[in-house]
Amino acid sequence: MRSMTGPDVERAAAAAVAALGPHGGLDWGVPAGSLEWSCWTTAAHMAHDLTAYAAQVASRARSNYLPLDLRVRPGTPPAEVLTVVSASARLLSTAISAADPEDRAWHWGPCDPGGFAAMGVAELLLHTYDIAQGLDLPWLPPSDLAAPVLARLFPDTPPGPPTEALLWSAGRLALPDRPRRTSWSWQAALTGNH
């Protein structure tokens, strides 16, 4: 399994902006797919999580999340929220690229920089999908990014095309032989086999 990297995070952010950026004039107040959050709130959440992950990696916090939150100002136009998402992805990418692969930071246990990269990519892919669903846009996560996310965060995922497997693993859709998940979590913390 290849470890995910900072450039992977930036590629996922670029895919998100390419998919959503041209549609800033739509109503981002609608629910983001099956989420209770609006499309706008979901985009702000992406930026928040990417920033939090960057702070964890940079600080090497060992026992909890740092007491910080990114707040995107209410009323910020969607295009500017996506700029914040891109900036937050760049912060995470830079923190991951500057870290030693042996560095550890807390995410429900010790997590390596590659794990934080995988979580950042997952946040971007899954929530871009959610927003695209809310805005009625035909977008799916790219399989070349979905596959390493699955390998790192969802090691028990069923076989099949990576995009569909990722969306199933994260409770976004049903597969022909598997109902939609109503509860799920990813495994970012390192276990004995990492």
Phi, psi and omega in degrees: 000126178281142178283138178285156189230173175303314178302330175298319179298316181293325176296318179294321178294319178297321177296320179297313182294321178297321182285321189258331185306317181291355188244026180297340180277353177284173181278101180277007176273352180284158177300144178275093180059233182273002180281159174278340179287154172285167176300319180298312181297323179295319177296317178297323177298319177303311181299318179301310184295321178298319178294316179298317178298318179299317180295321178298311182298314183295324183275338187058036178303129188261339190234351179191176174281144176298146182279067178222153176220140172270129177241119174274129184299132176305143180087356178295129180300148181309320181299322178287326175298319178295329174295321177295319176301313179299317179296319180293322176296320179294321176300314179296316179302315181295317179297318180294316182295329180278342184282152170281140179304337179274352177299150177227145174218161189277130163211085184056038182130178181290131181231139179272167179304322178297326176293319177294324176298315180298319178295319178298316178296318179300314178303314182294313183293312184292317183282333171295319175301314180301312181296317178301319177298316180297323182269004180061047179251139180277085181229138175230148177300139178295135185295330182290341172264327180295320184300310180289333174297314178301313182299323184273319189257335183231066186295344181260017183294150179289158177292159178138183180302132186302321182298310181294321179296321178295313181297323176292314183301327181261020173070026182267332182205165175268154171255161182308324182251009182217128177291161178299135178288139175255349178216136181199163171203158177256160182251097179263325180296144181286142176247185183301338183267008179252000000 
